[in-house]
């Protein structure tokens, strides 16, 4: 055994806070003000066990203190602790391990307090432009991403832990090549493949050899601080999967909405057009409301709202 001192560890809490802005899913980001660095980052803060009994209590407290937002649904994602994730040149401070969270909220009516903190909501496809298939197959896939990935996959791999699938098979599976279907839930797998191939700015910043060997990097979405884009990709994948078996979508909807609005919200998050399961909507607490403007009002569309007793309440959604 060695007597060398152990590296101190600091536990942080990082939140991917999602809302809907019109028909676009948006994520809360804040600039760090550091010159020359990617300014977009997720809100994060340190966990203080003397102040907060649990991680979630701590998360909710500092999110509200920093942004004025009271988030609804909250779910823990993963622990992010890769070496170098928060390191800076010459940094000898504690290694930061973050507990990532997905949180859902409705767009606040008054954004003044939020803007005063230097934070704001941005469309999440600004960071992942290849994930939005609602209008058509994203051009960035065929023009930029796939040629570079196929070139990388054809090179002999560096010595690394063995994987079940080779590079070509992973590219085919993640990016819908060779007859494989596009799986919207693989948002994290696609980002990590781009990172491993050295095609995103975060890989160069972290000193990954695949990125350092490239003379130039393509512009594949906007980079984020630290590993926050990986955390955001994890949140997107989790939320897309969750929509298929739990009615968390209602945490993002207004108290009254049409089925068309509900469908477009689901499609915006999934990044593709898909039929709405109306039976599941009813099971999740959707009930008809009187026509907007009253019965017989011109242009009154069928409106819906959350039932007084819903299958997923705010309290139950936290477990």
MOWOKA-V130496 format. One record per pair of residues at least 12 apart in sequence whose ideal C-beta (glycine too) atoms are under 6 Angstrom apart, sorted by the first residue. I is the first residue (numbers start at 1). J is the second residue. D is the distance in whole Angstrom. If there is no record, write none. Layout:
# MOWOKA-V130496
i & j & d
I & J & D
I & J & D
This chain:
# MOWOKA-V130496
i & j & d
7 & 95 & 5
8 & 94 & 4
9 & 95 & 6
9 & 97 & 6
10 & 94 & 4
10 & 96 & 5
11 & 47 & 5
11 & 97 & 6
12 & 44 & 5
12 & 46 & 6
12 & 96 & 5
12 & 98 & 4
13 & 45 & 6
13 & 47 & 5
13 & 58 & 6
13 & 59 & 5
13 & 99 & 5
14 & 42 & 5
14 & 44 & 4
14 & 98 & 4
14 & 100 & 5
14 & 231 & 6
15 & 43 & 5
15 & 63 & 6
15 & 101 & 5
15 & 103 & 5
16 & 42 & 6
16 & 102 & 5
16 & 231 & 6
16 & 232 & 5
16 & 235 & 4
17 & 103 & 5
18 & 104 & 5
19 & 105 & 5
19 & 107 & 5
19 & 121 & 6
20 & 252 & 5
20 & 265 & 6
21 & 107 & 6
21 & 121 & 6
23 & 264 & 5
23 & 268 & 5
24 & 123 & 5
25 & 124 & 5
25 & 268 & 5
25 & 269 & 5
26 & 121 & 4
26 & 123 & 6
27 & 124 & 5
28 & 119 & 6
28 & 121 & 6
29 & 122 & 5
30 & 43 & 6
30 & 118 & 6
30 & 119 & 4
31 & 118 & 6
32 & 225 & 6
38 & 223 & 4
38 & 224 & 6
38 & 225 & 6
40 & 222 & 6
40 & 224 & 5
41 & 224 & 5
41 & 225 & 3
41 & 228 & 5
42 & 228 & 4
45 & 62 & 4
55 & 99 & 5
56 & 74 & 6
59 & 101 & 6
66 & 117 & 6
67 & 114 & 6
67 & 117 & 6
67 & 119 & 6
68 & 113 & 4
69 & 105 & 6
71 & 103 & 4
71 & 105 & 5
72 & 104 & 5
72 & 105 & 6
72 & 251 & 5
72 & 314 & 5
73 & 104 & 4
73 & 248 & 6
73 & 251 & 4
73 & 317 & 5
74 & 101 & 6
74 & 103 & 5
74 & 318 & 6
75 & 102 & 5
76 & 101 & 6
77 & 100 & 4
77 & 102 & 6
77 & 234 & 5
78 & 100 & 6
79 & 99 & 6
80 & 98 & 5
80 & 100 & 6
80 & 227 & 6
81 & 97 & 4
84 & 206 & 5
85 & 226 & 6
85 & 227 & 5
86 & 226 & 5
100 & 231 & 5
102 & 235 & 4
102 & 238 & 6
104 & 251 & 4
104 & 252 & 6
126 & 222 & 6
127 & 221 & 5
127 & 222 & 5
127 & 229 & 6
128 & 221 & 5
129 & 221 & 5
131 & 187 & 6
131 & 271 & 5
132 & 271 & 5
133 & 271 & 5
133 & 272 & 4
134 & 267 & 6
144 & 218 & 5
148 & 199 & 6
149 & 171 & 5
149 & 197 & 6
152 & 197 & 4
153 & 167 & 4
153 & 168 & 5
153 & 171 & 5
174 & 186 & 5
174 & 189 & 5
174 & 190 & 5
174 & 193 & 6
184 & 240 & 5
184 & 270 & 5
184 & 271 & 5
185 & 237 & 5
185 & 240 & 5
185 & 241 & 5
187 & 233 & 5
187 & 236 & 4
187 & 237 & 4
188 & 233 & 4
188 & 234 & 5
188 & 237 & 5
191 & 233 & 4
197 & 210 & 6
198 & 210 & 3
198 & 211 & 3
198 & 214 & 6
199 & 220 & 6
200 & 220 & 6
201 & 223 & 4
202 & 223 & 6
240 & 270 & 6
247 & 284 & 3
247 & 312 & 5
250 & 306 & 6
255 & 305 & 6
256 & 289 & 6
256 & 303 & 5
256 & 305 & 5
257 & 304 & 6
258 & 301 & 5
258 & 303 & 6
263 & 276 & 4
284 & 311 & 6
285 & 306 & 5
285 & 307 & 4
285 & 310 & 3
285 & 311 & 6
286 & 304 & 5
287 & 307 & 5
289 & 303 & 4
289 & 305 & 5
